[in-house]
């Protein structure tokens, strides 16, 4: 029986461990919780969701939907769990994060081929194939071990998470449920601003005091998870045309479109908790209470979780990783998850499936090519491993997929995206069947 070590039991590590274990590998899965928690993690459960409970769109003609379809072809274990733990979120797949993590934990703990070691790993033994999926908060001895293998070729960013408020503390006379343009279910609660309310809120936001960052670290913020106050500092209309855009909404109290609008998304199936969509922040907690209670309907908001900001560490993947997701100088050491630059929950899980397949091929003495470039998995793999001086993490998006001259003749955007999705799945099926 082949023995495999996987470091890290987040989404990528769990996907990889389960896939390998199903093929008969004896998997030793290391997880430092509850012995040690990162600044962002709070639960001892595996596959903990930190930033948001949304796994993004499901429709096939979207990048997120295509990625999910590809993951199903590759044998994802986490997608069925997510679907069973879903909470209403319009066209997106959002989950009750506690239900989701508990189900993944049980799946891992009860698998006969997985041994879960709840302790910190201090070294990476690359004498046999191993998989490192310790996430963007890798620190301590494991960070030193990664640095020893990569020559400290790492990049440091900051990542932020949004606050959560209790449903019972909302002023429902100011908040209304609606979907944009009346399409789909009214899964989001909306907090509409008048022009005067927005201007007062904006002035408070851009002058609010931020929590201090470590003096030794430069502030390099990832665009896809930017703190609301950093985005607002770019101009008064930046957030009004971003996460606070009011398009497709009509305030029933006035009959008009709001000047700006904050959306709240359910955090759990019972809808007792709501996430402030797009409100990742590094404001001090007292400032969060003061400023965010200026949002209509949140005057008496009870915060179940404050927004926090933490440093993320990523590999300089173009410099150190091959398209087979192993280190160029240490080919037995494979990497997966957000530490590689696959940005996003599902992207992280997908990279776990990809790295697991490459590791399994290595164990069997086979050479597995990277996924086809026409696929979302292949395009993301190519992006993080192609030469890039200004490398930043990347999430799934249709812009990564190669175009053909014929596609230019298709005028409708959704039709073009559907063609790209169909092409991707047709290309992935024979690759998925190789192992």
C-alpha positions in Angstrom: 0.0 0.0 0.0 1.3 3.5 -0.9 1.8 5.8 2.0 1.2 9.5 1.5 1.6 12.5 3.9 -0.6 15.5 3.5 0.1 18.6 5.6 -3.0 20.8 6.3 -6.6 19.8 6.5 -8.3 22.8 4.9 -10.3 22.4 1.7 -7.3 21.5 -0.5 -5.8 19.1 2.0 -9.1 17.3 2.7 -10.0 17.0 -1.0 -6.5 15.6 -1.7 -6.6 13.2 1.2 -10.0 11.8 0.4 -9.2 11.4 -3.3 -6.0 9.5 -2.6 -7.5 7.4 0.2 -10.3 6.3 -2.1 -7.6 4.9 -4.4 -6.1 2.8 -1.7 -3.3 5.1 -0.4 -2.7 5.1 3.3 -2.9 8.8 4.0 -1.5 10.5 7.0 -3.2 13.9 7.3 -1.6 16.5 9.6 -3.7 19.3 11.1 -2.4 21.7 13.7 -5.8 22.6 15.2 -6.7 22.5 18.0 -3.1 22.4 19.3 -2.6 25.8 17.6 -4.9 28.2 15.8 -4.0 30.8 13.2 -5.2 34.4 13.8 -8.2 33.8 11.5 -9.3 30.3 12.5 -11.6 29.6 15.5 -13.0 26.1 15.0 -11.3 22.7 15.5 -13.3 21.4 12.6 -11.5 20.6 9.3 -12.1 22.6 6.1 -13.1 25.7 8.1 -14.4 28.6 6.0 -13.0 31.9 7.2 -13.6 34.7 4.8 -17.2 34.1 3.7 -19.7 31.3 3.5 -20.3 31.8 -0.3 -18.8 29.4 -2.8 -20.0 31.7 -5.6 -22.1 31.1 -8.7 -23.4 27.7 -9.8 -24.6 28.4 -13.4 -22.4 26.7 -16.0 -21.8 29.8 -18.1 -20.0 31.5 -15.1 -16.4 30.9 -14.1 -17.3 29.7 -10.7 -20.0 27.3 -12.1 -17.6 25.9 -14.6 -15.0 25.3 -12.0 -17.6 23.3 -9.9 -18.5 21.3 -13.0 -14.9 20.4 -13.6 -14.5 19.4 -9.9 -17.4 17.0 -10.2 -15.6 15.4 -13.2 -12.5 15.1 -11.1 -14.3 13.4 -8.2 -14.7 16.1 -5.6 -15.9 15.0 -2.2 -16.5 18.5 -0.8 -18.9 19.7 -3.4 -21.7 17.2 -2.5 -21.1 18.2 1.2 -21.5 21.9 0.3 -24.7 21.2 -1.6 -26.1 19.4 1.4 -25.2 22.3 3.7 -26.5 25.1 1.5 -28.3 28.2 2.7 -30.3 30.5 0.3 -28.1 32.8 -1.7 -29.8 33.4 -5.0 -27.7 32.0 -7.8 -24.7 31.3 -5.6 -23.8 28.2 -3.6 -23.5 29.5 0.0 -23.3 27.1 3.0 -23.9 26.9 6.7 -20.2 26.9 7.5 -20.5 24.9 10.7 -22.6 22.2 9.1 -20.2 22.0 6.1 -17.0 21.8 8.2 -18.6 19.2 10.6 -19.6 17.0 7.7 -16.1 17.2 6.1 -14.5 16.4 9.4 -16.7 13.3 9.9 -15.9 12.1 6.3 -12.2 12.4 7.0 -12.2 10.9 10.5 -14.3 7.8 9.4 -12.3 7.0 6.2 -10.5 3.7 6.8 -7.5 4.8 4.8 -6.9 8.2 6.5 -5.0 8.7 9.8 -5.6 12.2 11.2 -2.8 13.6 13.2 -3.9 16.6 15.3 -0.5 18.2 15.8 1.9 20.7 14.3 4.4 19.4 11.7 7.9 20.7 12.0 9.5 19.4 8.8 8.8 18.3 5.3 10.3 15.0 4.3 10.7 15.0 0.5 12.3 11.6 0.2 8.9 10.3 -0.8 5.9 12.2 -2.4 4.2 14.5 0.0 1.6 17.2 -0.3 1.8 20.6 1.4 -1.6 22.3 1.7 -1.1 24.4 4.9 -2.8 27.5 3.5 -1.9 31.2 3.3 -1.5 31.5 7.0 1.4 29.0 7.2 3.8 30.1 9.9 6.4 28.9 12.4 8.3 25.7 11.8 6.3 24.8 8.7 6.9 28.2 7.2 10.6 27.7 7.8 10.4 24.3 6.2 8.8 25.7 3.1 11.3 28.5 3.0 14.2 26.0 3.2 12.8 24.2 0.2 12.0 27.2 -1.9 14.8 29.5 -0.9 12.3 31.7 0.9 10.7 32.5 -2.5 7.5 33.7 -0.8 5.3 36.7 -1.1 3.4 38.3 1.7 -0.1 39.9 1.4 -2.8 40.9 3.7 -6.3 39.4 3.6 -9.4 40.6 5.4 -12.7 39.1 6.5 -16.1 40.8 6.8 -18.1 41.2 10.1 -21.3 39.2 10.9 -24.4 40.6 12.6 -27.3 38.9 14.3 -30.6 38.9 12.5 -32.6 39.9 15.6 -30.6 43.1 16.0 -31.6 44.4 12.5 -34.1 47.2 12.1 -36.5 45.5 9.7 -38.4 48.8 9.1 -35.2 50.0 7.2 -34.2 46.7 5.6 -35.9 44.9 2.8 -35.5 41.5 1.1 -35.1 41.5 -2.7 -33.2 40.1 -5.6 -31.7 42.4 -8.3 -34.2 43.1 -11.1 -36.7 40.8 -9.3 -34.8 37.7 -10.6 -34.7 34.6 -8.5 -35.5 34.3 -4.8 -35.1 37.3 -2.5 -32.2 35.7 -0.6 -30.4 39.0 0.3 -31.4 41.6 2.8 -30.8 45.2 1.5 -29.9 48.3 3.5 -30.7 51.3 1.3 -28.8 54.6 1.6 -30.2 58.0 0.7 -27.6 60.4 -0.7 -27.2 62.3 2.6 -26.9 59.0 4.6 -24.3 57.7 2.2 -22.2 60.8 2.3 -22.2 60.8 6.1 -21.3 57.1 6.1 -18.5 57.6 3.5 -16.9 60.5 5.5 -16.9 58.3 8.6 -15.5 55.3 6.8 -12.5 57.0 5.2 -11.5 58.7 8.4 -12.0 55.8 10.7 -9.0 54.4 12.6 -7.5 51.2 11.3 -6.0 48.4 13.4 -2.2 48.4 13.3 -0.2 46.0 11.1 3.1 44.5 11.9 5.8 47.2 11.4 8.1 44.8 9.5 5.5 44.1 6.8 4.6 46.1 3.8 0.9 46.5 3.1 0.2 44.7 -0.2 -3.5 44.0 -0.4 -5.0 41.3 -2.7 -7.5 43.0 -5.0 -10.1 40.2 -4.6 -10.4 40.6 -0.8 -9.8 44.3 -0.4 -10.8 46.0 2.9 -13.8 48.3 2.4 -11.9 51.3 3.8 -9.0 50.8 1.4 -11.4 50.6 -1.5 -13.3 53.7 -0.3 -10.1 55.7 -0.1 -9.9 55.5 -3.9 -12.8 57.8 -4.3 -16.3 58.6 -3.1 -18.0 56.6 -5.8 -15.7 53.6 -5.8 -17.7 51.5 -3.3 -21.0 52.9 -4.6 -20.2 51.3 -8.0 -18.6 48.3 -6.3 -20.0 46.3 -3.3 -22.6 49.0 -2.5 -24.0 49.3 -6.1 -27.8 49.7 -6.0 -28.5 48.7 -9.5 -31.6 46.4 -10.0 -33.0 47.3 -6.6 -36.0 49.5 -5.6 -36.5 50.6 -2.0 -40.2 49.8 -1.2 -40.2 52.7 1.3 -39.5 55.3 -1.4 -40.3 53.5 -4.7 -36.9 54.6 -6.0 -33.5 53.1 -6.5 -31.3 53.8 -3.5 -28.3 56.1 -3.8 -26.2 53.2 -2.5 -27.0 49.8 -0.9 -25.4 47.3 1.4 -26.4 43.7 1.0 -26.6 41.1 3.9 -26.2 37.4 3.1 -27.4 34.6 5.4 -24.6 32.9 7.2 -26.6 29.8 8.4 -29.6 27.8 7.4 -31.6 29.3 10.3 -30.9 32.9 9.0 -30.0 34.0 12.5 -26.6 35.5 11.3 -25.9 37.8 8.3 -22.6 38.6 6.6 -22.0 42.2 5.4 -21.3 41.4 1.8 -18.1 43.1 0.5 -17.2 44.6 3.9 -13.8 43.0 4.6 -12.1 45.4 6.9 -9.2 46.2 9.1 -10.9 48.9 11.1 -10.5 48.8 14.9 -13.5 47.0 16.5 -14.8 50.1 18.2 -14.6 51.9 14.8 -16.5 49.1 13.1 -19.3 49.4 15.6 -19.4 53.2 15.2 -19.2 53.3 11.4 -21.1 50.2 10.4 -24.0 51.1 12.6 -24.5 54.1 10.3 -25.7 51.7 7.7 -29.5 51.9 7.5 -31.0 49.1 9.5 -27.9 48.5 11.5 -28.2 51.2 14.1 -28.5 48.6 16.9 -26.5 45.8 15.2 -25.1 43.1 17.4 -21.8 41.9 15.9 -21.3 38.1 16.2 -17.9 38.4 14.6 -15.8 41.5 13.9 -14.0 42.0 10.7 -10.3 41.1 11.0 -7.2 41.4 8.8 -4.3 39.0 8.7 -1.2 38.4 6.7 -1.3 35.7 4.0 1.8 34.0 2.7 1.9 32.7 -0.8 4.6 30.9 -2.8 6.1 32.7 -5.6 4.7 29.9 -7.7 6.0 30.9 -11.1 9.5 30.8 -9.8 9.3 27.5 -7.8 6.4 25.3 -9.0 6.1 23.2 -12.1 2.7 22.9 -13.9 2.4 19.5 -12.2 2.3 21.4 -8.9 5.5 20.1 -7.5 8.6 22.1 -6.6 11.1 22.4 -9.5 14.1 21.6 -7.3 12.2 19.0 -5.1 9.9 17.1 -7.4 8.5 14.9 -4.6 7.1 17.9 -2.8 3.7 18.9 -4.1 1.7 22.0 -3.1 -2.0 22.7 -3.2 -4.4 25.3 -1.9 -4.2 29.1 -1.4 -0.5 28.9 -0.6 0.0 28.3 -4.3 -2.0 31.3 -5.5 -5.2 29.5 -6.3 -7.4 32.2 -4.8 -10.8 31.2 -3.4 -12.5 28.3 -1.6 -13.4 26.2 -4.6 -10.2 27.1 -6.4 -8.3 25.9 -3.4 -10.3 22.6 -3.2 -9.8 22.1 -7.0 -6.0 22.5 -6.7 -6.1 19.8 -4.0 -7.7 17.4 -6.5 -5.1 18.4 -9.2 -2.1 17.9 -6.9 -3.5 14.6 -5.6 -3.7 13.3 -9.2 -0.2 14.4 -10.0 1.1 12.8 -6.7 -0.8 9.6 -7.5 0.7 9.5 -11.0 4.2 9.9 -9.5 3.6 7.0 -7.1 2.6 4.8 -10.0 5.5 5.8 -12.1 3.4 7.7 -14.6 3.7 11.1 -16.1 0.4 13.0 -16.1 0.3 16.3 -18.1 -1.3 19.3 -16.6 -5.0 19.8 -17.3 -5.8 21.1 -20.8 -5.4 24.9 -21.1 -9.0 25.1 -22.4 -10.2 24.1 -18.9 -10.6 26.3 -15.8 -8.3 24.0 -13.8 -5.8 24.1 -16.6 -5.9 27.8 -17.1 -5.5 28.5 -13.3 -2.5 26.0 -13.2 -0.9 27.7 -16.2 -1.5 31.2 -14.6 0.3 30.4 -11.3 3.2 28.6 -13.0 3.9 30.8 -16.0 6.7 33.4 -15.7 5.3 36.5 -14.0 7.2 39.3 -12.4 4.2 40.7 -10.6 2.5 37.5 -9.5 -0.7 37.8 -7.4 -3.2 35.1 -6.5 -5.9 34.4 -9.1 -9.4 33.1 -8.8 -11.5 31.5 -11.5 -12.6 33.8 -14.3 -13.5 33.4 -18.0 -10.8 35.8 -19.0 -8.2 33.0 -18.3 -9.6 30.7 -21.0 -8.1 30.8 -24.5 -10.3 32.3 -27.3 -10.7 31.0 -30.8 -11.4 33.2 -33.9 -14.9 31.6 -34.2 -15.8 32.8 -30.7 -15.4 36.4 -31.8 -18.5 36.0 -34.0 -20.7 35.3 -31.0 -22.1 38.6 -29.8 -24.0 37.5 -26.7 -21.7 37.3 -23.6 -23.5 34.4 -21.9 -23.6 32.4 -25.2 -19.8 32.9 -25.5 -19.3 31.8 -21.9 -21.5 28.7 -22.5 -19.3 27.8 -25.5 -16.2 28.2 -23.4 -17.7 26.0 -20.7 -18.7 23.3 -23.1 -15.3 23.3 -24.6 -13.7 23.1 -21.2 -15.7 20.1 -20.1 -15.2 18.3 -23.4 -11.4 18.8 -23.0 -11.3 17.7 -19.3 -13.2 14.4 -19.7 -10.4 12.5 -21.4 -7.8 14.0 -19.0 -9.9 13.0 -16.0 -10.0 9.5 -17.3 -6.2 9.1 -17.5 -6.1 8.0 -13.8 
